[in-house]
Amino acid sequence: AVVSTQSTGIHTGGCVDSRHQYLPLLFMALSQSNVSTLCTGPLTPFSISFLRNLKLFLGVVFKIKVKTLDSKEVGNRKGLNSFLLLSCLGAGFENINRAMI
């Protein structure tokens, strides 16, 4: 029962479990000034509010695309035939406590 509830995000087309969607979103927002992309299933209400907070506090805006699979790509795949691609430009935070070498 635990495995089936924790892997709902993966079965619905994503690479991240729905309970932990906010973690890669946070890492993407804090990353260097490069474009990061994440494939996920439907966003949870917590992830939606987390995206709003990232925009408010860090000024990071995510671009969200819906990717739909065609019949060739679906094959034996279970779950939804579409997923979300989220991409953003990182805020460029650096660890200032890191020792200079």
C-alpha positions as CSV (number, residue, x, y, z in Angstrom):
1,A,0.0,0.0,0.0
2,V,2.8,2.4,0.8
3,V,4.7,1.8,-2.4
4,S,1.5,2.3,-4.5
5,T,0.8,5.7,-2.8
6,Q,4.4,6.9,-3.0
7,S,4.8,6.1,-6.7
8,T,1.7,7.9,-7.9
9,G,3.7,10.7,-9.5
10,I,5.8,8.2,-11.4
11,H,2.8,6.2,-12.7
12,T,1.1,9.4,-13.9
13,G,4.0,10.3,-16.3
14,G,6.6,12.0,-14.1
15,C,10.1,11.4,-12.9
16,V,9.4,12.5,-9.4
17,D,7.0,11.2,-6.8
18,S,4.0,13.6,-6.2
19,R,4.8,14.0,-2.5
20,H,8.3,15.3,-3.3
21,Q,7.7,17.5,-6.3
22,Y,8.8,20.6,-4.4
23,L,12.3,19.4,-3.8
24,P,13.5,19.4,-7.5
25,L,11.6,22.6,-8.0
26,L,13.6,24.2,-5.1
27,F,16.9,22.9,-6.5
28,M,16.0,24.2,-10.0
29,A,15.1,27.7,-8.6
30,L,18.3,28.0,-6.5
31,S,20.6,26.6,-9.3
32,Q,23.1,28.7,-11.3
33,S,21.8,30.9,-14.1
34,N,21.2,27.9,-16.4
35,V,17.9,26.5,-17.7
36,S,16.7,23.4,-15.8
37,T,13.9,21.1,-16.9
38,L,11.8,18.6,-15.0
39,C,9.3,16.0,-16.2
40,T,6.5,15.4,-13.7
41,G,2.9,14.2,-13.5
42,P,0.0,16.5,-12.4
43,L,1.1,19.1,-9.9
44,T,-0.2,18.8,-6.4
45,P,-1.8,21.8,-4.6
46,F,1.3,22.1,-2.4
47,S,3.5,22.3,-5.5
48,I,1.3,25.0,-7.1
49,S,1.5,27.1,-3.9
50,F,5.3,26.4,-3.7
51,L,5.7,27.7,-7.3
52,R,3.8,30.9,-6.3
53,N,6.2,31.3,-3.3
54,L,9.3,30.8,-5.5
55,K,8.0,33.5,-7.8
56,L,7.3,35.9,-4.9
57,F,10.5,35.4,-2.9
58,L,13.1,34.5,-5.5
59,G,11.6,36.0,-8.7
60,V,11.9,32.6,-10.5
61,V,9.2,32.0,-13.0
62,F,8.6,28.5,-14.3
63,K,7.5,27.8,-17.9
64,I,5.0,24.9,-17.9
65,K,4.4,22.8,-21.1
66,V,2.0,19.9,-21.4
67,K,3.7,17.0,-23.4
68,T,1.3,14.5,-24.9
69,L,2.6,11.1,-26.1
70,D,1.5,9.8,-29.4
71,S,0.4,6.1,-29.9
72,K,4.0,5.0,-30.8
73,E,5.4,6.4,-27.6
74,V,2.7,5.1,-25.4
75,G,3.3,1.4,-26.1
76,N,2.9,-0.7,-22.9
77,R,3.0,2.4,-20.7
78,K,0.5,2.6,-17.9
79,G,-1.0,5.8,-16.6
80,L,-1.6,9.1,-18.3
81,N,-0.6,9.8,-21.9
82,S,0.6,13.3,-21.0
83,F,2.9,14.9,-18.5
84,L,4.3,18.3,-17.6
85,L,7.6,19.8,-18.5
86,L,8.6,22.5,-16.1
87,S,11.6,24.7,-16.9
88,C,13.1,27.7,-15.3
89,L,16.2,29.9,-15.2
90,G,17.9,29.5,-11.8
91,A,18.3,32.4,-9.4
92,G,22.1,31.8,-9.2
93,F,22.5,31.3,-5.5
94,E,26.0,30.2,-4.3
95,N,27.3,28.8,-1.1
96,I,29.2,31.7,0.4
97,N,30.4,29.5,3.3
98,R,32.4,27.3,0.9
99,A,36.1,27.7,1.6
100,M,38.0,29.5,-1.1
101,I,40.7,27.3,-2.7
